[in-house]
Amino acid sequence: MNNLFKTNETGSVMNEVSWGGSKTAERTVLELFDIVHSFAQAHEPLHVLKGCSLSLQASETVALLGQSGSGKSTLLHIAGLLETPSGGKIFINGQDTGLLDDKGRTALRRNKIGFVYQFHHLLPEFSALENVMMPQMINGVKRKIALEKAKSLLDSVQLSHRFNHRPSELSGGEQQRVAIARALANDPVILIADEPTGNLDPNTAEAVFNMLQEVVQKQKTALLMATHNLELTRQMSKVLRIKDGVI
């Protein structure tokens, strides 16, 4: 198998794989180049990231490993445009995010990136359906269309029998599955997950992860997931380890 690297019209790298005489181009949806980041402290800055680079293709699942305090969450926040790095470049779907203003970054984050956290952060006063409808309606989708899509997404994570249940009426695993459906509501190209199974028992964690994998492949969404669960990483496309601020 020969790997040839080409650039698309945006200058972003596409990895073209040749196998048995046929070629398929894997679209690169996330690229981080030499990301550095520091936090101000009383006496001297705390350098958390010291030159991190990675790329993520559509349908690829990448695990990010590292000890607590290694910078995993900071890197995920930067990749998800929740935080601006001290230096380096971020490309989403080939677009240089450094050229965008706050409004442009917010729109790109809302339309192209989905988030799943260790704690589901569902809105407690709303049903599962309403939680999945919410990001769509914020994005301007009409209620009827948002409702049908929310039903489809919840069905895809096997929760069609829980449409009208509020988070307090759902198990931990069910709440996290609603969070996955919500993260996919606006058809993101990248799903960023920060310890999404860390708050679940082993059996439930595996079931939720398998469902996450299945949905990611079906939706052709790339997954970047921080985790401490080595068993889960063995099922992913690639494993990256962050240590002392570098990958």
PyMOL commands that set and color helices and strands:
alter all, ss='L'
color gray80, all
select helices_A, chain A and resi 72-79+97-99+102-112+128-138+143-156+160-162+167-169+172-183+202-219+230-233
alter helices_A, ss='H'
color red, helices_A
select strands_A, chain A and resi 2-7+13-19+22-26+28-39+46-57+61-65+87-92+95-96+113-117+190-194+222-226+238-241
alter strands_A, ss='S'
color yellow, strands_A
deselect
rebuild
show_as cartoon
